[in-house]
Amino acid sequence: MPHSPIVSLNSIHLTLNSDAGPVNILRGINLSVQAGETVGIVGPSGSGKSTLMSIMAGLETPTEGTVEVAGNQLDKMDEDALARFRRDNVGIVFQSFHLVPTMTAQENVAIPLELAGRKDAFEVARQKLEAVGLGARATHYPSQLSGGEQQRVALARAVCTEPKIFLADEPTGNLDGKTGELIVDLMFELHDAHDTTMILITHDDQLAAKCDRVIRVEDGRVVEMPADQLRPVEAQPL
């Protein structure tokens, strides 16, 4: 028998009010992701990609439709329940890292472990930093780290609880090409090690093409396409 998808979005609409009237951000999205899949989400800026990820993470509530993730119906949950859902199921990496500047790398990685009540939070945090090649930088603060090192700390923090779902919004967007490649390799190594479901929002064709599936978002709607068609579809004139 086929397994139920770990992510299931059904008829998702999101409309926000503005001075100029209602703004339709998402327009009837249907999307399923199976456990262990890697999915790349591409599309032009402002198309709704980041909003779609926020809905999967329970950071945004749709105006219409149902959101089921890891057996939880997110659109029916209050803020406290959503926070527990994220703690137990989701790891998130953002383009701008979102590290706490007054905490060391190890302390940053330990945050979700401490929230989960883990007594071994700092030991596990150090292990995860070692896994991303930053064991020697555990006591350094974000201001003492390069952009690539900060992103590796954010990656270690996102996966330290071994979440069922890993979400990344432009994880290589603020990095140079070589550093971005390192982050990409680390993400896929961590996915392979734990069979985590991985959903990546990116403008990087090569990163998206590494995924099992590619979803293109245009004007709040999704169009799935084979990865080998990514380059010609994404190519834009300068």
LINBEL-V503143 format. One record per backbone hydrogen bond with DSSP energy under -1.0 kcal/mol. NH is the residue of the N-H (numbers start at 1). CO is the residue of the C=O. E is the energy in kcal/mol with one decimal. If there is no record, write none. Layout:
((NH/CO/E) (NH/CO/E))
This chain:
((6/33/-1.6) (7/33/-1.9) (8/68/-2.7) (9/31/-3.3) (10/66/-2.4) (12/29/-2.6) (13/64/-2.0) (14/26/-1.8) (16/23/-2.6) (21/18/-1.7) (23/16/-3.5) (25/14/-2.7) (26/14/-1.4) (27/220/-3.0) (28/12/-1.1) (29/12/-2.3) (31/9/-2.1) (33/7/-2.4) (37/34/-2.0) (39/198/-2.8) (40/213/-2.8) (41/200/-3.5) (42/215/-2.8) (47/44/-1.6) (52/48/-2.2) (53/49/-1.9) (54/50/-2.3) (55/51/-1.9) (56/52/-1.8) (57/53/-1.9) (59/54/-2.9) (60/54/-1.2) (63/13/-1.9) (64/13/-1.8) (66/10/-1.7) (68/8/-2.6) (69/72/-2.6) (70/6/-3.0) (72/69/-1.7) (74/67/-2.0) (74/72/-1.1) (76/73/-1.5) (77/74/-1.7) (82/78/-2.4) (83/79/-2.2) (84/80/-1.9) (85/81/-2.4) (86/82/-2.5) (87/83/-2.3) (88/84/-2.1) (89/85/-1.7) (90/86/-1.9) (91/165/-2.5) (93/167/-2.4) (97/94/-1.4) (98/96/-2.7) (103/100/-1.8) (105/140/-2.2) (106/138/-2.6) (108/104/-2.6) (109/105/-2.3) (110/106/-1.9) (114/110/-2.8) (115/111/-2.4) (116/112/-1.3) (117/114/-1.6) (118/113/-2.6) (121/118/-1.0) (124/120/-2.7) (125/121/-2.3) (126/122/-2.0) (127/123/-1.9) (128/124/-2.4) (129/125/-2.1) (130/126/-2.3) (131/127/-1.8) (132/128/-1.1) (133/130/-1.5) (134/129/-3.5) (137/134/-1.7) (138/135/-1.0) (140/137/-1.8) (144/141/-2.3) (145/142/-1.8) (150/146/-2.6) (151/147/-2.2) (152/148/-1.7) (153/149/-2.1) (154/150/-2.4) (155/151/-2.2) (156/152/-2.5) (157/153/-2.5) (158/154/-2.0) (159/155/-1.6) (162/159/-2.1) (165/89/-2.4) (166/197/-3.4) (167/91/-3.2) (168/199/-2.1) (169/93/-2.7) (170/201/-2.8) (173/170/-1.6) (175/172/-1.6) (180/176/-2.9) (181/177/-2.1) (182/178/-1.6) (183/179/-2.1) (184/180/-2.5) (185/181/-2.5) (186/182/-2.3) (187/183/-2.5) (188/184/-2.2) (189/185/-2.2) (190/186/-2.5) (191/187/-2.2) (192/188/-2.5) (193/189/-2.2) (194/190/-1.7) (195/191/-2.0) (197/164/-2.4) (198/37/-2.7) (199/166/-2.7) (200/39/-2.8) (201/168/-3.2) (202/41/-2.1) (208/204/-2.4) (209/205/-2.5) (210/207/-1.1) (211/208/-1.7) (212/38/-1.1) (213/38/-1.7) (215/40/-3.5) (216/223/-3.1) (217/42/-2.9) (218/221/-2.8) (220/47/-1.9) (221/218/-1.6) (223/216/-3.1) (225/214/-2.3) (229/226/-1.8) (230/227/-1.6) (233/229/-1.6) (234/230/-2.8) (235/231/-1.9))
